[in-house]
């Protein structure tokens, strides 16, 4: 293993800044291109996973809000607001993630239902098979679903 690979394995933070400095100096020959590509791909995947995670929590709380109205709380409202803020900030930082919203919602929804079932004790057939909320509704600070079935 060479020293660049050792640094990558033992001190990732140092490796990052070493590569930043090499890029600033236009010293492209000293870069470990393969590892750099892998890390950039990992960053993109991480951002997508983070978006899906925020969507999952948001949708699960909206489902609980809709299907267990007697349990509504400030905590649920706060969580809904927080997830919307986090999603909005992430989309501001990476606008191209907007292209991932539909697939992200579809990916997050089954786990959102599982969370809602676990947290409410309601049966699975209480919840729709597909996400009942549009992207516009999910991101609208004023949207809270009405009680009951969709």
C-alpha angles and dihedrals in degrees: 000000000000124000094260091055091045090052090048091051098042105032113020093173091056090046091054093052092044089057093045090054092046090052092048089051091047087236093148095158091066094054121102094228097185094054091042091054091048091051093048090051089049090052091054091049091048092053091051092048090050091052091050091048092053090047091050093054092043094050094045091054092047089051091050089047091052101040102034103037094158089066097051113137143173087253092061091047090049092050091049091050093046094051091049090051092049092048092047092050092048091050090048091052093044110022092178088069086076085078087062097054098094094046090040092055091047090049094046098044101078091051090045089057091048090052092047091050092049094047098042103032089227120142121261093244089062089076128067119257091236131035107280094203127084123224088253092054093046092054097039110104090207097051118106116157122243119251121273137013122357 
